[in-house]
Amino acid sequence: MQKSHRDYNGKSFLRKLGPECLKMYLQESEHPLKQMMDSFLEDGEDYNQQTQAVFELFESDDNPQRQQDSHNWALINDLASEKGYAEMRRACKDCNLEHLLQEDTTPHSLAMELFLNHRFAFDHAYALLQIDFVEGWRIFRGKDISELKPDLEEAKQNLQSGLIDFLRRHGHGREFNIDLYQSQGRMILDMRYAGQLVRHENFDEAGQLRATSIRKPMEIGLVYYPETALLKVKTPRGQDALSDAVKQEFAFHYLQNPYALLESKDGQVINLEELKTRRAFPPTDPEHKVRQVRLTSVQYLPVPGIKDKVTINSSHGRVWERLEHYREDLTRIELVSAGIQFEFEGKGKGRLRTVHMTDKKNRVTLNNSQRDDVIALYLQRWGLLNV
């Protein structure tokens, strides 16, 4: 999935990395600065006092791969976070690398070891870390449970071929890549494909403007829960036809009974009709530390079938009062989308989390973070989310 690095500071990263991990990086990557850095690191000075000089050396013109180093370190830094460390430990268990989980293992040392010597496990952990914070999924729930086909590699190749055919018909390129990960009762497909041709202009060495055409890589995320027949698909905005194609190709190539997924169980995953009779949300459990929940926006059709939509926003949760002011008949309007805001304990804007739900497209902006798991629990409890 899209790699959006958490707060990254090169000097701070080097300090947390420590001299041994830095030496490992220099050795395993056959780094051009290795000889220079070896003598630098062994001069007897305190490493923490050296980090500024070390950082400046890596950022200088003496380092021909400084851009690659910054990219690598940002990835390692992401997985060295608290949540990333948990994902790395799961990946080590999934990939039979539990021997790496020693008492003296640190998040940075484990991230460096996986990055250099076990890249599949590193990518496995990184995919799980990223996918937990992706929003805007389309959710599909099948009518029944189906066994997966035994040959997942063949299924992956067939899925890739089917999606390439679909993408080619819509002006995209032939390039396509799929990475498959299985963890915590779910199957994850991280897919990238060549987008449509885009004109790209740049100056050449002589200062002349040159135009080329490029295909920017685009992404598709898929998560399937075999035990519940639930499928989540994330495609670029506005690509609902692609989402439907991903669902169909996945069902036919990965499931022994594709119609278990293709035929919806309920026809709806999101139930906005619940909001027509609910003016308040009941108290939440104290351990979840939710101060209050309020409806902050709705979009609706005054008359079903009419395309003109009306949107009402209220940061104070007075949506229904405004509807009454407009004298709308709640039994007649068709709710299209809604925003529900959860306020958690704490200070600042970080205590607020607004989840948007869209009825017809079965889309909800939930991710798999711990806080959103709490939100999903209450949306299910209140009958707004059927999963």
Disulfide bonds with the S-S distance in Angstrom:
none
